[in-house]
Structures are given as C-alpha cells and as structure tokens.
Amino acid sequence: MKSFKADSKLCEIFGILNGDGHVSKTTHEISVVGNKLERDYALYVKDVFQKMFGLDFKLYFNSNSFKVRVYSKELAAKLNKKYNIPLGNKMGQLNIPPIVYTKKKWIFSYIRGLFDTDGCFHIRRKKDALVSITSADPRYLMEISEALISCGFNVSRGQQKVMLYGRDSVSKFFRKIRPANSKHLKKYEEYLKL
C-alpha cells in the first residue's frame, strides 16, 4: 500500500465507503457493492481506489451486482483509526470524517461519493426535480443535512432521507457536487430536456 494524504479524491472515497462500502473487522476486506447495470461507475470506483491506495482492487460481477474489493489489514486499520471509517456493521457508527470539513470542495467531494452510491435523482409530478440521499441512521442523516446546509443548499429531511427540491436547488447540486455515476447524469440530462 502506498502512503496517501487527504485530498478531494480521498474525501470522495470516504463518501463511497459510507454509502455502499464496507470495511470488514475480521477479513480486512475493503469493498464497494453496486448494481451490475452501473458498469461505468464500477470501473470508475476501481480506478479511483487503486490510484489512491496503490493496491490491486478486483472487480467482480454477478447476476445482479458488482463488487470492487481488496484485502488489506493495513488499509482497513488506517481508514478506521485515522479517518473514523467504521469496521463491520455501520449502523450507528457512521459519521463524516472531520478532515472532510477542512475545505468546502472536500465536502462537495464527500457528498459526491455518498450521492453516487446512496443517492437518487427523480422527477416528481410533472417537472419537479428531486435529489435525495438515504440513510437509516438518524444521527448520520442529520450530519449529512448540516453538511449540505453549510454548502448553501436548502434541505428538507424525511424519516430516512435528506432531500433537495426544485429546479434551482437541483441544478446547483449537479453544478457543485458533479456526480460521477452515469445513472444520475443520464436522468438529469433527460430532465434538462423537459
């Protein structure tokens, strides 16, 4: 494993890990799982993780999902001890690593990773756009909400999601966060054509 320091890409990785990622307490597997139809995004995740950590991440596809993974005791320990990425079950342990708050663009990067994995863009009613990020952890949801507010977004909170409504909020979100997952980008492009 090569040494790495905090930057925008690392903050995006933290968002990905806190979204659809997992760091095993026992096997030291660091992995990200997603829908197999998100092939472009799977390749993107593999590339970002390999470049950051200098490890050979493998990419697997099965009947309905993809998995990007590597085994590294050293990386698992560093992610947990230095950056508070939870080991094992994430419920009740999730938080935005404090280093993310160092720069506003790092918060944007973190939100990008989280939105690409645990986020959704859709059109409600006729032409009303909605961006949401889901989590079953209420304390973490509050933290995501506060991070978005600190970046100048108007946020609504539901039981298990934070939401941004309306054309202006959504276009600001896509402009500043710049999602990397093509499933979101395609839907957004379709929305812009309406």
C-alpha positions in Angstrom: 0.0 0.0 0.0 1.4 3.4 -0.9 1.1 6.3 1.6 -1.8 8.7 0.9 -2.9 12.1 2.2 -6.2 13.9 2.3 -7.4 15.5 -0.9 -10.7 15.7 -2.8 -10.5 12.2 -4.1 -9.9 10.7 -0.7 -12.9 12.6 0.6 -15.0 11.2 -2.3 -13.8 7.7 -1.3 -15.0 8.3 2.2 -18.4 9.2 0.8 -18.4 6.0 -1.3 -17.4 3.8 1.7 -20.0 5.4 4.0 -22.6 4.8 1.2 -22.2 1.4 -0.4 -18.9 0.5 1.1 -17.8 -2.0 3.7 -14.6 -2.5 5.7 -14.6 -5.9 7.4 -13.4 -6.1 11.0 -12.4 -9.8 10.6 -11.2 -10.4 7.0 -9.9 -6.8 6.4 -11.8 -6.7 3.1 -12.4 -3.1 1.8 -15.3 -3.3 -0.7 -17.9 -1.4 -2.6 -21.1 -3.0 -3.9 -23.5 -1.7 -6.5 -26.0 -2.6 -9.2 -24.4 -4.5 -12.1 -26.0 -2.1 -14.6 -23.7 0.6 -13.2 -20.7 -0.8 -15.1 -19.2 2.6 -15.8 -19.4 3.5 -12.2 -17.9 0.2 -11.1 -14.8 0.8 -13.3 -14.6 4.4 -12.0 -14.6 3.2 -8.4 -12.0 0.6 -9.0 -9.8 3.2 -10.7 -10.2 5.8 -8.0 -9.4 3.3 -5.2 -6.4 1.8 -7.0 -4.8 5.2 -7.7 -5.3 6.4 -4.2 -4.1 3.4 -2.3 -1.7 1.7 -4.8 -3.4 -1.7 -4.2 -4.8 -4.1 -6.8 -8.6 -3.8 -6.4 -10.5 -6.6 -8.1 -13.9 -6.1 -9.9 -16.5 -8.8 -9.9 -19.9 -9.0 -11.5 -22.6 -11.5 -10.5 -26.2 -11.8 -11.7 -27.4 -8.5 -10.2 -24.5 -6.7 -8.6 -20.9 -5.6 -8.9 -18.2 -5.7 -6.2 -14.9 -3.8 -6.1 -12.6 -5.2 -3.4 -9.2 -5.7 -1.9 -7.9 -7.3 1.3 -5.5 -5.2 3.4 -5.2 -5.2 7.2 -3.0 -2.1 7.0 -5.5 -0.1 4.9 -8.5 -1.2 7.0 -6.7 -0.1 10.2 -5.7 3.2 8.8 -9.2 4.0 7.4 -10.7 3.2 10.8 -8.1 4.7 13.2 -7.2 7.8 11.3 -10.4 8.6 9.5 -13.2 7.0 11.6 -14.5 4.8 8.8 -16.4 2.1 10.7 -15.3 -1.6 10.8 -18.1 -4.2 10.4 -21.7 -3.1 10.8 -22.0 0.6 10.0 -25.4 1.3 11.7 -24.9 3.9 14.5 -21.2 4.2 13.7 -21.4 6.4 10.5 -20.0 9.9 10.5 -18.4 12.3 8.1 -14.7 12.2 8.8 -13.6 15.5 10.4 -10.9 16.1 7.8 -13.7 16.5 5.2 -14.7 19.8 6.7 -11.2 21.3 6.1 -12.3 22.6 2.7 -15.7 23.3 1.1 -14.7 21.5 -2.1 -13.8 18.4 0.1 -17.3 18.4 1.4 -18.6 18.6 -2.2 -16.4 15.5 -3.0 -17.6 13.6 0.0 -21.2 14.3 -0.9 -20.4 13.2 -4.5 -19.2 9.8 -3.3 -22.2 9.4 -1.0 -24.8 10.6 -3.5 -23.3 8.3 -6.3 -23.9 5.3 -4.0 -26.8 6.1 -1.7 -28.5 8.9 -3.6 -31.3 9.3 -6.1 -32.5 11.8 -8.7 -36.0 11.7 -9.9 -38.8 13.8 -11.3 -41.9 14.2 -9.1 -45.2 15.3 -10.5 -44.9 17.0 -13.9 -41.5 18.6 -14.0 -40.4 19.0 -10.4 -36.9 17.6 -9.7 -35.8 16.0 -6.5 -32.4 14.9 -5.2 -32.2 12.7 -2.2 -29.7 10.8 -0.1 -30.9 7.9 2.1 -29.7 6.6 5.4 -31.4 4.5 8.1 -29.1 6.2 10.7 -30.9 9.4 12.0 -27.7 10.9 13.6 -25.8 10.5 10.4 -28.7 11.8 8.3 -28.6 15.0 10.5 -24.9 15.3 9.8 -25.4 15.0 6.0 -28.1 17.6 6.3 -25.9 20.0 8.1 -23.0 19.4 5.7 -25.3 20.3 2.8 -26.6 23.4 4.6 -23.0 24.5 5.2 -22.5 24.4 1.4 -25.5 26.7 0.9 -28.2 24.1 0.0 -31.8 24.3 1.1 -32.5 20.8 2.6 -35.7 19.0 3.7 -35.4 16.0 5.9 -37.7 12.9 5.9 -37.6 9.8 8.1 -34.7 8.2 6.3 -33.6 10.7 3.7 -32.4 14.3 3.1 -33.9 16.0 0.0 -33.4 19.0 -2.2 -36.4 20.1 -4.3 -36.9 22.3 -7.3 -35.0 23.2 -10.4 -32.7 25.8 -8.9 -31.6 23.7 -5.9 -31.1 20.6 -8.1 -29.1 22.4 -10.8 -26.9 24.0 -8.1 -26.4 20.5 -6.7 -25.3 19.0 -10.0 -23.1 22.0 -10.7 -21.3 21.9 -7.4 -21.3 18.2 -6.5 -20.7 17.0 -10.0 -21.8 13.3 -9.6 -19.7 10.7 -11.3 -22.3 7.9 -11.5 -23.8 8.0 -15.1 -27.2 6.7 -13.9 -27.7 10.1 -12.1 -26.2 12.1 -15.0 -28.4 10.4 -17.6 -31.6 11.1 -15.6 -30.5 14.7 -15.1 -29.8 15.2 -18.8 -33.3 13.8 -19.6 -34.8 16.2 -17.0 -33.0 19.2 -18.6 -34.6 18.3 -22.0 -38.1 18.6 -20.5 
